[in-house]
Amino acid sequence: MSRPRVVITNRPFPETVALLAPHAVLEVNDAPEPWAPDVVRARCRDATGLLAFMTDRIDAAFLDACPSLRVVGAALKGYDNIDVEAAAARGVTVTIVPDLLTVPTAELAIGLILALGRHIVAGDRDIRSNGFAGWRPRLYGTGLAGATVGILGFGKVGRAIAARLVPFGCRLLAHDASVMAIVPPLADAVRLADRDTLLRNADIVVLALPLTRDTQHVIDAAALARLKPGALLVNPARGSLVDEAAVGEALDAGRLGGYAADVFECEDWARPDRPAAIAPRLLAPDAATVLTPHIGSAVTDLRRAIERSAAESILDVLQGRAPVHAVTPTVTTPAVTTRPEAVPC
C-alpha cells in the first residue's frame, strides 16, 4: 500500500522532516522563500496532508483543487488564512497550535513597546549615521513606570502581555467583549474598561485581538481620534486590526506619537481586498515607527515545538486518531475595505 503524500510549504526544521518521513512521502520547500500560491496548489493536488504556515491561503477553491487532502496541520495560532468551514464541508480536518505562540508574542510586544517608547531604533540609527559625541538633550520618549497601558483583547496573549507589564509599574486597562471579570493573579493589577474609556485614557494601546469581521480596522481614523495626543499604538497581533493608511495620517498630523507593528495588512490572506504592501507613510525615514518582519513566534526552540505539534496532528489524522487541536468551523471572513496605495510588501 502506498504511503500518503504530505506537503510542507515552508522550510522546516530537520526534526519535523524526521518525524513525518517514516509515515509519508514528503514534498518539502527547503528554500528560504515560500512557494507562490499556484505552486502550493499544484504540489497539493494529490496530497493527503499539508503542513501550512502564515504564507498559505487555504480557501474553497484550493480545497476543490486538492480533493485527496484530509488534514491541514497549521503551524499557527490564528487561522484567519484558512477557511475552516469550507474544509469541514469537504471532510478536511484543520488543526492549529493554540498555546506555544502566546509567550513569544507577549515578549515581543514588550520589546516593541520599549523600542517605540524609548526611541531605541532611532537611537541606533543615529549612532550608525552620525557617530557618538556624548549625551545630548534629545530622543526623549515614553517610559512604562506610571504609564497607562490599554490592552485591546484579553485572551491568552492579552493576559500574557499584562502579566509582563505588571513589574514595570504600569496602570493597566483591558477591554474584551467576552471577558466579564479579571481573575487572579491579575485581578489586582488590571481594570476592565469599555473600549472608548481605554482609548481615551491610555498612553500606550496594545492590540491582542484575533482578526474577524468585527475586529478588522478596530483601529481606524475614528478610533485614532479618540486617543490622547501623542499616545503610542503597538500591534503584535494581526495587521488588519489597524487601518495603516489612517495610522500614517495620524502620524503625519502629530496626533499619534508612534506606531510599532510586527504584522501588516498585506499579510492577511482572509481579505480578498488586502493591500499589496505596507502603507508608504509607515516606511518613511522620519516616521515614528518600529516595524519587525512578523517575528512574534521566532524563538528557535518554540518554532521547533510548533512545527512538531502541527506534524503530530497530521500523523494523528493519517493514522486514524482524533487530533487534540482540531478547529471547529466558527471563523468569519473580515469585512471588505479599500486598498491604500502601497510600497511592495
C-alpha positions, 0 to 999 in steps of 0.5 A, a space after each residue: 500500500 502506498 504511503 500518503 503524500 504530505 506537503 510542507 510549504 515552508 522550510 522546516 526544521 530537520 526534526 519535523 522532516 524526521 518525524 513525518 518521513 517514516 509515515 509519508 512521502 514528503 514534498 518539502 520547500 527547503 528554500 528560504 522563500 515560500 512557494 507562490 500560491 499556484 505552486 502550493 496548489 499544484 504540489 497539493 493536488 494529490 496530497 493527503 496532508 499539508 503542513 501550512 504556515 502564515 504564507 498559505 491561503 487555504 480557501 474553497 477553491 484550493 480545497 476543490 483543487 486538492 480533493 485527496 487532502 484530509 488534514 491541514 496541520 497549521 503551524 499557527 495560532 490564528 487561522 484567519 488564512 484558512 477557511 475552516 468551514 469550507 474544509 469541514 464541508 469537504 471532510 478536511 480536518 484543520 488543526 492549529 497550535 493554540 498555546 506555544 505562540 502566546 509567550 513569544 508574542 507577549 515578549 515581543 510586544 514588550 520589546 516593541 513597546 520599549 523600542 517605540 517608547 524609548 526611541 531605541 531604533 532611532 537611537 541606533 540609527 543615529 549612532 550608525 549615521 552620525 557617530 557618538 559625541 556624548 549625551 545630548 538633550 534629545 530622543 526623549 520618549 515614553 517610559 512604562 513606570 506610571 504609564 497607562 497601558 490599554 490592552 485591546 483583547 484579553 485572551 491568552 496573549 492579552 493576559 500574557 502581555 499584562 502579566 509582563 507589564 505588571 513589574 514595570 509599574 504600569 496602570 493597566 486597562 483591558 477591554 474584551 467583549 467576552 471577558 466579564 471579570 479579571 481573575 487572579 493573579 491579575 485581578 489586582 493589577 488590571 481594570 476592565 474598561 469599555 473600549 472608548 474609556 481605554 482609548 481615551 485614557 491610555 498612553 500606550 494601546 496594545 492590540 491582542 485581538 484575533 482578526 474577524 469581521 468585527 475586529 478588522 480596522 478596530 483601529 481606524 481614523 475614528 478610533 485614532 481620534 479618540 486617543 490622547 495626543 501623542 499616545 503610542 499604538 503597538 500591534 503584535 497581533 494581526 495587521 488588519 486590526 489597524 487601518 495603516 493608511 489612517 495610522 500614517 495620517 495620524 502620524 503625519 498630523 502629530 496626533 499619534 506619537 508612534 506606531 510599532 507593528 510586527 504584522 501588516 495588512 498585506 499579510 492577511 490572506 482572509 481579505 480578498 481586498 488586502 493591500 499589496 504592501 505596507 502603507 508608504 507613510 509607515 516606511 518613511 525615514 522620519 516616521 515614528 515607527 518600529 516595524 519587525 518582519 512578523 517575528 512574534 513566534 521566532 524563538 528557535 526552540 518554540 518554532 521547533 515545538 510548533 512545527 512538531 505539534 502541527 506534524 503530530 496532528 497530521 500523523 494523528 489524522 493519517 493514522 486514524 486518531 482524533 487530533 487534540 487541536 482540531 478547529 471547529 468551523 466558527 471563523 468569519 471572513 473580515 469585512 471588505 475595505 479599500 486598498 491604500 496605495 502601497 510600497 511592495 510588501 
